[in-house]
Amino acid sequence: MLPYGKQSLDEADIEAVVEVLRSDFLTQGPAIPRFEGAVANWCGVGHGIAMANGTATLHCAAKAMGLGHGDWLWTSPITFVASANAGRYCGAKVDFVDVDPGTVNMSVGALAVKLEEAEKEGRLPKVVVPVHFAGQSCDMPGIHALAQRYGFRILEDAAHALGGSYLGERIGNCRWSDAVSHSFHPVKIITSGEGGMITTNDEELAWRIGTLRTHGITREPGRMTREADGPWYYQQLELGYNYRMTDLQAALGASQMNKLEGFAARRRDLADLYDRELSGLPLRALARDPAGVSGWHLYMIRLNLDSIRRNRREVFESLRAQGIGVNVHYIPVHLQPDFEKLGFRVGMFPEAERYYEEAITLPLFPAMTDGDVGRVRGALVEALGL
């Protein structure tokens, strides 16, 4: 089975983890700031805060931005559920903005219309989470302009996008946002096993996120509310969480950062090859925004269902039967049963639902060969009944 995604590890990665096992620190040691610095420096941003996973980064960042009971968080319906759940963890209400039919990123036009209506109704969002779907940046200047007008904060979900760029600047640098969330799950651009990181240029926001990941506790004299009893002293300033990353994970992540540019380049080459190989078939890839370069976490196709005699499930199952480990990213979040309990229903976000009906994710990871892409094409031809 050719999987849709797979980590790429080498002996340097293994040795980095073994070195930690032989050291005095398995957690809260020097590997964590080293990894944080590597990601922050690559993105061109002031601060990196490593955490246990990408969901933790979204949760802590949203809370650090002041999101709480009675507030609203808006995000895309085409994402993993974590993007929306971050708001619910904070006690906030969640809503969605429909996607662009080409890129399947958050539609700036739909966002503008929704904001105008929300302002009249007194329910403007406190935080908006644009999701860089499949690795391609949203129209961040457009979203930022709306934030300036309506007063919301921007938390980019770049779980798919490390290694990409937009308007000549690396995704993750917070040029158009307050903070950016990254994920290092094994199928992502680089991996730390599990893990995530927030990048930000806001020093106060970085400090609060870093405190929230460790139970809301600080040992910094200038941050505590009263004089320390002694060098052992610490204070819990607010209710936080145990969202820390281990040194084992951080060492792997830092080693992987040395290969990020190579990984990203290979993913781009494979995506370009897919575009050429699949040309002429009754399907289409996501539209590419010429202002950016995708991180290419995923390569999706949309079936031209009116042009083939099979439905999406039949095509999907045929590909799996031929050893092609396709997947679907994502089921629209608003159609999940737990969100339907909140009042969401079919028909609310038609572009997202239309995309879902047509979408299949094809294999894409750096160790794939050009021949693997040819194998996927051959399997598609059979699956489509051509």
N, C-alpha and C positions, 0 to 999 in steps of 0.2 A: 504494500500500500504506500503510495506517494502521499505524505501528509500535507495538509494545507499550510502548516507552519512547523518549524523545528529550530531548536537552538543550535548554534554552531560553536562548539567548544574545542580548545586545543590544549596542548601540554602546558602552555603558559598559564592558562586559566586554572588548570588543576593544581599547578605548583603554587599559585597565589593563595588558593584555599588551604593547601597543606601547610604553607608558611604560617598562616593564622593558627592552625591547629597546633603548631609547634611553639607558638608564642605564649605570652602571659595573658592575652586578651582574646576571649571569644565573642564578647559584645562590649559596646561602649568604649572601644579602644581606638587606636590611630587609623585603622582602615576606613572608618566611617567619614571623618573629615577629608581624607584623601580622595574618596569617591565623590563626596559632595563638591570638592574643589574641581575635580576633573570634569564633571557635568556642567557646573557653573561656568568654568573657563571656556568650555567648548561652545556653550550657548551665548557667551558674552554677557553674563548677568552677574549681579553682585552677590547673590546668596543661593545656596542649594541646601535643602533640608531633607535628608534621607529618611524614609519610613518603611514600615513593614510591607506595604503594598500600595498600589495606586489608589484603591478605595480610601485608604487612610489619609492620603494626601488631599483628596477632594473634600473629605469630611473636615479635617482640621483647617484647611484653608477657608472653607465656607464659614466655619464657626469663627475663625479669627477675623473675618471680614464683618462680623457682627450679625450674621444670619441667625435668626431665632424664631420663636413662636410668633405667629401672625405675619411673618415676612413671606416673600415669594422668591423661589429660585426657578428660573426658566432654563431649559436646555433643549437639545434636539431629541426627537423621538427615535431617531436611528442612531443608537449608541448602546453600549452595554448598560445594564440597569444601574450600575454604580454612579453614573453621572447624575441621575435623578435622585437616587437614594441618599446621596450626600446632603441634599436639602432636608429630606425627611428625618435623617439622623439628628439634625439641628432643631427639629420641631417645626420647620417651615412648611409651607404649602408649595407644591410643585406644579408647573405647567410646561407646555412644550411649544416650540416654534417650528412650523413645517419647513421642509428642506427644499433646496434648489433641485429642479428635476435633472440637471446635468451632473453637478458635482456631488449631490446628496449631502452637502454641508448645509448648515443653518442658512436659510434664505434671509438676506438682509431686507429685502422688500417685505417679506412676511413679518419679520421682526418689527419693522417700522410701523406697519398697519396695526399690529397687536399692541405696540406701545401707545399709539395714539388712542386706541380704544381703552386701554388700561388706565391711562391718565384721567380720562373722563369718569371712569368708575372707581378711582381711588385705589387701584391694586397694582401699582407699578412694581416691578421686581427689585429686590435689593441686590441680587447676584444673578448674572447671566453666564451660563457655561457653554460657550461654543465648542463643538467637538470637531477636531481635525480628522474627519472620517477617512479611513484607509491610509492616512499619512499626509493628505493634502490640506494646506491651511485654509481656514475660512477667510472670508473678506474682512480681515481684522480692522483696517482703517474705517470701513463702513460701520462696523459694530461699535468701534471706539467713538465715532462721531455721534452715534445715538446715545452712548453712555454719557457723553458730555452734555447732551441735551436733556436727558431724562434722569440722570443721577444714579445709575446703577454701577456696581462694580463688576469687573470682568475676570473670570477664572477660566483660562483656556484648558481644555482637556486635550492634551497632546500625547495621550497614551500610544497613539499610532505614529507619531510624527517626528521623533528624535532622529536627526540626520537630514531633515528637510529644511527648506528655506522659503522665505516669502519676501518679495520686493528686495531681494539681495541680502536679507538678514536672516540669521539662523532662527528657526522656530525654537522658542524657549527663552528668548531674550527679553520678553515683557515690553517690547516697544509699544504695544497697543493694549496692554492689560495690566492688572494688578499682580497676577501670579499665573504660573503655568504648572500643570500637573503632568508628571511623566510616570510611565509604568515599565517595569523590567521583568514581567512574566516571561517564561521561556520562549513563547512564540513571538515576542516583540523584537524590536530592532537590535537591542542588546539585552542581556539577561543578568539578573543577580539571583536567579532561582525564583523567589518571590521578592517583591520590593517596589518602591516608588520613590519619587522625589518631587518636591516643590521647588521651582526657581522663581525668584522675585528680586526686584531692586528696592523694595520697601523694607528698610531695616527694622522698623517696629513690627510690621507684619511677619517678617522672618522670625523675630524673637518670639512672638506669641505662638506661631505655628510650632516652633521648636519646643516651647514649653508644653503645649497641649499634647505633643507626642509622648511626653514623659510625665503623665499623671497631673499635669498642671503645676509641676514642682520646679523651683529655682533655688540655686545656691548663690546667686549673684548678690552681693551686698547692696548694690544700688537699686535692686529691684524688690527687695524684701520690705515688708511694712514695719518691721521693728529691728532693733539691733540684735545681731546674732549672739546666741549663748556661748558659742565656741566654734572651732573649725569644723565640727561635725554637723553644724546647723543647716537646715533647709526649711523651706516653707511651701506648702501647697497653696497657690494663689487662686486657683479655680479648679473645677472638676475637669480633669484631663483624661488621657487614655494611655494605655501601654501599646504604643504604635511604633516602637523602636525597631530599627534594622540591626541585625547582628554584624559583627566584623567578618564573619564567614561570607555573608551575602555581599557586603561592601567590597571585600577583596576581589570576589568574582566580578562584580560590576566594574570596578576600576580597571581590571585586566581587560574586560570586554571593551571599555572605552578606547583602548589602544587600537581596536579594530573597527571602530564605528564607521569611519569614512570608507573603508573597504567594503564593509557590509552594505552600506547605503548605495555605493556605486554599483555593486553587483545586483542589488534589488532593482535599481533603475534600468540596468541592461536587460534584466529578465522581463520587466514590464514593457520595455520597448519591443523586445522580441515577441512577447505575447500579442502586442498590437499588430505586428506584421503578420504573425502566423494565423491570427484569427480573423484577419481582414477578409471580407466576403462571406463570412458565415452569418446566419440570421440571429445576430446578437450584437451587443454594443458594450464597450467599456465605459467607465465613468468619464465624464468630461474632464479635461485637464485645464486648469487655470494657468494661462501663460505667465502670470505674475509670480508664480511660485514653482518650487521643485518639491515633489512629494517625498516623504520618508518611505513610502511604499511598504507599509506593514502588510497590507492586503491588496490582492488584485481581484476585483469583482467584475462579473459580467452580468448584463441584463438581457434576458431572452426576449427575442421578438416573437412573442407567443402567437401572434396572428399569422406568422409565416411558417410555423412548424406544426406537425400533427401530434405533438406530444405536449403534456403539461410540465410544469417545473419539477414536480415530484418524480415523474417518470424519467426525466433527463438526469436528475440528481441520483436516483437509484441506479440507473445504467452506468453512470460514471463511477459510483462506488463499487459496483460489481466488476468493473474493469480495473480496479486497483487505484483509482484516483480519489484521494481522500478529500473531496470537496466538503464545503460547509456553507452555512448561510449566516451572514452578518448584516443586520440583526433583525430579530423579531421586534417590531415597533414597541417601545416601552409602554406606551399608553394602552396597548392591547394585552398586556400581562394581567392575569386575574387579580393580582393585588392592587393594580392601578385602576382596574375597572371598578373596584370597590370605592374608589375616590370619585367616580363619576365619569371617567373617560370611556369612550365607546368608538366603535367602528365609524369611520366617516369624518372624524374630527380633523385629521391631518392627511388629506388625500394623497399628496405627493409621496409621503413616507410610506403609506400603505401600498401605493402603486409600485414603488421601488421594491418593497418586500415580496410582492407577488411574482416578480421577475428575476430576483437576484440569486446568484450562486457565486461562492468564493472559490477561486481556483488556487492550487498550491503555489506558494511563493516563499522561498527562503534562500539564503546565500549559497548553500551547498548544492542547490539544483543545477543541473547541467542544461545546456541548450537542447540536448536530446530529450530531456524530461519535458521541456515545453512542447517539442514535437509529439511526444507521447500523449500529452494532454490534448493537443489538437486532434490527434487521431481518434482518441476516445470520445471527444465532443462530436466529431462527425458521425460516429456510430450512434451516440446517445440522441442526437438530433434527428436521426433517421434519414440522413442525407445520402 
